[in-house]
Amino acid sequence: MNNAAIIGCGNIGCELSKYKPGLIITHLEAYKKLGVKVIGVCDIDIEKAKRYSKNAFSNYKDLLRQKPTIVSVCTPDDTHYEILKEITKHSSIKGIWAEKPFTKNLKQADEIIKICKKKKIKLMVNHFRRYDDFYISVKKKMGLLGKIQRVVCYYSGGIVTVGSHLLDLLDLLFGRCQSVDGLHLKFKGFYVDLIPVKGISIMEIDIMGDEGRLDLISKPFGRYDYRFYKAKKDKIGTKYFDSIQKEIFSKDVKRDFFEKGLKDLIKSIKENKEPISSAVVSRKSLELICAISYSIKHKKSVKLPFKNKKFMIPKAQGDIKKWENQQS
């Protein structure tokens, strides 16, 4: 029987539910929905932790002594590596549900992946769009666009925060990136341009093919919209995009990606297989963050795979409160 513990009671761990978004979008809610007993939570703000569990701790090492089988890591990025290393020392642990990016560089990522493999711990990183029926449908219908010509992405929240989700989604839709030059990415047969935006929440992907144009719009709290225009020909054979939008996806897509992610982790533990959003898969998003950040810093193009495994990604934007170093 699986039980769980949550390290970090901030937004994604516990608090987003207070906004009543109409869907499950925290680790705590997902555990409750699936009937997984949460045996304790931890936060450096002990009063916050007490709001979500009677068994509350300010030190994650004390929480781990409660012998959970699954642990959520919902703390700021800078803390993930040390926390993950500590978690893997406990024999009760069968699965880890970690927020992204799960480490600050590729050297740390490879070390954690190796340890988890050796100890048969299933490590899932919360790139939840891989479990989202909308984006799964998009992947299946990419053929409607024909040959991809160009992709332009708008994103807020920085390359580490929202950008991590965006880069994982690009990998899901288009496969392996070949090289980066700043925010200019080369894929097989086409280029992707990343455009950062400030002052408004946005993650938008405009995909232009020779048979259609698809604009994917990700809104807060897991909402989405899209625009699709089919390519047509005029009387003399000139190709253009129709001005009338066509509906190609259902408007009734179930927004249960958090539950599906957790179900996948539990199934992975039971069947001894890797989850869909495994650390190995999520490493590709981390690698792109590293390559892009390195390219911008050194003003040079970078081929993938990125070889500088010690290069540290920049500090994430949007941390509400810095997670302080724990005392042993």
C-alpha positions as CSV (number, residue, x, y, z in Angstrom):
1,M,0.0,0.0,0.0
2,N,1.5,3.3,-1.1
3,N,1.5,6.4,1.2
4,A,3.0,9.8,0.5
5,A,4.9,12.7,1.9
6,I,5.1,16.3,0.6
7,I,8.3,18.4,0.9
8,G,7.3,22.0,0.2
9,C,3.8,23.3,0.9
10,G,3.8,26.2,-1.5
11,N,1.7,26.7,-4.6
12,I,2.3,23.5,-6.5
13,G,2.6,21.4,-3.4
14,C,-0.6,22.5,-1.6
15,E,-1.7,26.1,-2.0
16,L,-3.0,26.6,-5.5
17,S,-6.2,24.8,-4.5
18,K,-7.3,27.9,-2.5
19,Y,-7.9,29.7,-5.8
20,K,-10.5,27.0,-6.7
21,P,-9.4,26.6,-10.3
22,G,-11.9,23.9,-11.0
23,L,-9.4,21.1,-11.5
24,I,-6.7,19.3,-9.5
25,I,-3.4,21.2,-9.8
26,T,-1.5,20.4,-6.6
27,H,0.3,17.3,-5.3
28,L,-1.8,17.2,-2.2
29,E,-5.1,17.2,-4.1
30,A,-3.9,14.5,-6.5
31,Y,-3.0,12.2,-3.6
32,K,-6.4,12.8,-2.0
33,K,-8.2,12.2,-5.3
34,L,-6.5,8.8,-5.8
35,G,-6.9,7.7,-2.2
36,V,-3.1,7.8,-1.4
37,K,-2.7,8.6,2.3
38,V,-0.5,11.6,3.0
39,I,1.4,10.7,6.2
40,G,3.0,14.1,6.6
41,V,4.2,17.3,5.0
42,C,7.2,19.6,5.5
43,D,7.8,23.3,5.0
44,I,10.4,25.7,6.5
45,D,7.3,27.7,7.5
46,I,5.9,25.3,10.0
47,E,2.6,27.1,10.4
48,K,2.0,26.7,6.7
49,A,2.8,23.0,7.0
50,K,0.3,22.6,9.9
51,R,-2.5,24.0,7.7
52,Y,-2.2,20.9,5.5
53,S,-1.4,18.1,7.9
54,K,-1.5,17.3,11.6
55,N,1.8,15.5,11.0
56,A,3.9,18.6,10.0
57,F,7.6,19.2,10.0
58,S,10.0,22.0,9.3
59,N,12.9,19.6,8.5
60,Y,12.5,17.2,5.6
61,K,14.8,14.7,7.2
62,D,12.4,14.3,10.1
63,L,9.6,13.8,7.6
64,L,11.5,11.1,5.7
65,R,11.9,9.1,9.0
66,Q,8.1,8.5,8.8
67,K,8.9,6.0,6.0
68,P,6.8,7.2,3.1
69,T,6.8,5.2,-0.1
70,I,6.3,8.2,-2.4
71,V,7.7,11.6,-1.8
72,S,6.8,14.9,-3.6
73,V,9.6,17.4,-4.0
74,C,7.9,20.9,-4.4
75,T,10.7,23.2,-3.2
76,P,12.7,25.8,-5.2
77,D,15.1,24.4,-7.8
78,D,18.2,25.1,-5.9
79,T,17.3,22.6,-3.2
80,H,16.2,19.7,-5.4
81,Y,19.6,17.9,-5.7
82,E,20.4,17.7,-2.0
83,I,16.8,16.7,-1.1
84,L,16.7,14.0,-3.8
85,K,20.0,12.6,-2.6
86,E,18.7,12.4,0.9
87,I,15.4,10.8,-0.2
88,T,17.2,8.0,-2.1
89,K,19.0,7.0,1.2
90,H,15.7,5.7,2.7
91,S,14.7,2.1,1.9
92,S,11.0,2.8,2.2
93,I,11.0,5.0,-0.9
94,K,9.6,3.5,-4.1
95,G,8.7,6.6,-6.1
96,I,9.5,10.3,-6.2
97,W,7.3,13.0,-7.8
98,A,9.6,16.0,-8.3
99,E,9.0,19.5,-9.6
100,K,11.0,20.7,-12.6
101,P,13.8,21.2,-13.3
102,F,14.8,18.4,-11.0
103,T,18.5,19.5,-10.8
104,K,20.6,22.6,-11.6
105,N,22.9,20.9,-14.1
106,L,23.3,17.7,-16.1
107,K,26.0,16.3,-13.8
108,Q,23.6,16.3,-10.9
109,A,20.8,15.0,-13.1
110,D,22.9,12.0,-14.2
111,E,23.9,11.2,-10.7
112,I,20.3,11.2,-9.4
113,I,19.1,9.1,-12.4
114,K,21.9,6.6,-11.7
115,I,21.1,6.3,-8.0
116,C,17.4,5.9,-8.6
117,K,18.1,3.2,-11.2
118,K,20.4,1.3,-8.9
119,K,17.9,1.5,-6.0
120,K,14.8,0.8,-8.3
121,I,13.2,4.1,-7.3
122,K,10.9,5.6,-10.0
123,L,11.6,9.3,-10.4
124,M,8.9,11.2,-12.2
125,V,9.3,14.9,-13.0
126,N,6.1,17.0,-13.1
127,H,6.0,18.0,-16.8
128,F,2.3,17.4,-16.6
129,R,1.5,18.3,-20.2
130,R,2.7,14.9,-21.2
131,Y,-0.5,13.6,-19.4
132,D,-2.8,16.3,-20.8
133,D,-5.4,15.0,-23.3
134,F,-5.3,18.2,-25.2
135,Y,-1.6,18.1,-26.0
136,I,-1.8,14.3,-26.6
137,S,-4.4,15.1,-29.3
138,V,-2.2,17.8,-30.7
139,K,0.6,15.3,-31.1
140,K,-1.7,12.8,-32.9
141,K,-2.9,15.4,-35.3
142,M,0.3,17.1,-36.3
143,G,0.0,15.6,-39.7
144,L,-2.8,18.1,-40.5
145,L,-0.1,20.8,-40.7
146,G,1.9,19.1,-43.4
147,K,5.6,19.9,-43.5
148,I,6.6,22.2,-40.6
149,Q,8.0,25.5,-41.9
150,R,8.5,27.6,-38.7
151,V,7.5,27.6,-35.0
152,V,7.3,30.7,-32.9
153,C,6.8,30.5,-29.1
154,Y,5.9,33.2,-26.6
155,Y,6.4,32.5,-22.9
156,S,6.5,34.3,-19.6
157,G,8.2,33.3,-16.3
158,G,11.7,32.8,-17.6
159,I,13.4,29.9,-19.4
160,V,13.7,27.9,-16.2
161,T,10.2,28.2,-14.9
162,V,7.6,28.3,-17.7
163,G,10.3,27.7,-20.2
164,S,11.0,24.2,-18.8
165,H,7.4,23.2,-19.6
166,L,7.6,24.8,-23.1
167,L,10.9,23.0,-24.0
168,D,9.4,19.7,-22.8
169,L,6.4,20.3,-24.9
170,L,8.6,21.1,-28.0
171,D,10.4,17.7,-27.4
172,L,7.0,15.9,-27.2
173,L,5.7,17.5,-30.4
174,F,8.8,17.7,-32.6
175,G,11.5,15.4,-31.1
176,R,15.1,16.1,-30.5
177,C,16.5,19.6,-30.9
178,Q,19.8,19.7,-32.9
179,S,21.4,23.0,-31.8
180,V,20.6,26.3,-30.2
181,D,21.8,29.9,-30.9
182,G,20.5,31.9,-28.0
183,L,16.7,31.6,-28.2
184,H,16.9,30.3,-31.8
185,L,16.5,26.5,-31.9
186,K,17.2,24.2,-34.8
187,F,15.1,21.1,-35.2
188,K,15.2,18.6,-38.1
189,G,13.9,20.6,-41.1
190,F,12.8,23.8,-39.4
191,Y,13.6,26.4,-36.7
192,V,11.9,27.4,-33.5
193,D,12.1,31.0,-32.1
194,L,11.5,31.6,-28.4
195,I,10.2,35.0,-27.4
196,P,10.2,35.9,-23.7
197,V,7.3,38.1,-22.5
198,K,7.0,40.1,-19.3
199,G,3.9,41.4,-17.5
200,I,1.4,38.8,-18.7
201,S,1.1,35.1,-18.2
202,I,1.5,33.3,-21.6
203,M,2.8,30.1,-23.2
204,E,1.9,30.1,-26.8
205,I,3.2,28.0,-29.7
206,D,2.5,29.2,-33.3
207,I,3.2,26.2,-35.6
208,M,3.2,27.0,-39.4
209,G,3.1,24.1,-41.8
210,D,2.6,23.9,-45.6
211,E,-1.0,22.5,-45.1
212,G,-2.1,24.3,-42.0
213,R,-1.3,26.8,-39.2
214,L,-1.9,25.9,-35.5
215,D,-1.7,28.4,-32.6
216,L,-1.7,26.7,-29.2
217,I,-2.5,28.9,-26.2
218,S,-1.8,27.7,-22.7
219,K,-3.7,29.7,-20.0
220,P,-3.4,29.8,-16.2
221,F,-4.8,26.8,-14.2
222,G,-4.5,24.3,-17.1
223,R,-6.9,26.1,-19.4
224,Y,-6.2,26.2,-23.1
225,D,-7.4,27.6,-26.4
226,Y,-6.2,27.2,-30.0
227,R,-6.7,28.5,-33.5
228,F,-6.3,26.4,-36.6
229,Y,-6.3,27.6,-40.2
230,K,-6.2,25.2,-43.2
231,A,-4.1,26.0,-46.2
232,K,-6.1,26.7,-49.4
233,K,-5.3,27.6,-53.0
234,D,-6.8,30.4,-55.0
235,K,-7.8,30.3,-58.7
236,I,-4.3,30.7,-60.0
237,G,-2.8,28.1,-57.5
238,T,-1.4,30.5,-54.9
239,K,-1.4,28.9,-51.5
240,Y,-2.6,30.8,-48.4
241,F,-4.2,30.2,-45.0
242,D,-7.9,30.4,-44.8
243,S,-9.3,33.2,-42.6
244,I,-12.0,30.9,-41.2
245,Q,-10.9,28.9,-38.2
246,K,-11.6,25.2,-38.1
247,E,-12.3,23.1,-35.0
248,I,-10.0,20.0,-34.9
249,F,-10.0,19.3,-31.2
250,S,-12.8,18.6,-28.8
251,K,-13.8,21.4,-26.4
252,D,-14.6,18.7,-23.8
253,V,-11.1,17.5,-23.0
254,K,-10.9,16.3,-19.4
255,R,-8.4,18.3,-17.3
256,D,-7.1,15.5,-15.2
257,F,-3.4,15.6,-16.0
258,F,-2.3,15.7,-12.4
259,E,-4.2,12.6,-11.5
260,K,-3.0,10.8,-14.6
261,G,0.6,11.7,-13.8
262,L,0.3,10.2,-10.3
263,K,-1.5,7.1,-11.6
264,D,1.4,6.6,-14.0
265,L,3.9,6.9,-11.2
266,I,2.0,4.4,-9.1
267,K,1.7,2.0,-12.0
268,S,5.4,2.4,-12.7
269,I,6.2,1.4,-9.2
270,K,3.9,-1.6,-9.4
271,E,5.1,-2.8,-12.8
272,N,8.7,-1.8,-12.4
273,K,8.8,0.4,-15.5
274,E,9.7,4.0,-16.1
275,P,6.9,6.6,-16.0
276,I,6.0,8.6,-19.1
277,S,7.6,11.8,-17.7
278,S,10.6,10.0,-16.2
279,A,13.8,11.8,-15.2
280,V,15.5,10.5,-18.3
281,V,12.8,12.1,-20.5
282,S,12.8,15.4,-18.5
283,R,16.6,15.5,-18.7
284,K,16.1,16.6,-22.3
285,S,14.3,19.8,-21.2
286,L,17.0,20.4,-18.6
287,E,19.7,19.9,-21.3
288,L,18.0,22.5,-23.5
289,I,17.8,25.0,-20.6
290,C,21.5,24.5,-20.0
291,A,22.4,24.9,-23.7
292,I,20.2,28.0,-24.2
293,S,21.6,29.6,-21.1
294,Y,25.2,28.8,-22.0
295,S,24.6,30.1,-25.6
296,I,23.3,33.4,-24.3
297,K,26.0,33.8,-21.7
298,H,28.9,33.0,-24.1
299,K,27.2,34.4,-27.2
300,K,27.9,31.3,-29.3
301,S,25.8,28.6,-30.9
302,V,25.7,25.2,-29.2
303,K,25.2,21.7,-30.7
304,L,23.3,19.1,-28.8
305,P,24.0,16.9,-26.9
306,F,25.3,19.6,-24.6
307,K,28.7,18.4,-23.2
308,N,29.2,20.9,-20.4
309,K,27.6,18.8,-17.6
310,K,28.7,21.2,-14.8
311,F,27.1,24.3,-16.3
312,M,24.5,25.6,-13.8
313,I,21.2,26.9,-15.0
314,P,20.2,30.4,-13.9
315,K,18.0,31.0,-10.9
316,A,14.3,30.4,-11.6
317,Q,11.9,33.3,-11.7
318,G,8.8,33.4,-9.6
319,D,9.9,31.6,-6.4
320,I,7.5,33.0,-3.8
321,K,9.7,32.2,-0.9
322,K,13.3,30.9,-0.8
323,W,13.7,27.4,0.7
324,E,16.5,27.8,3.2
325,N,19.1,25.1,3.9
326,Q,17.9,22.4,6.3
327,Q,19.6,21.7,9.5
328,S,20.4,18.0,10.1
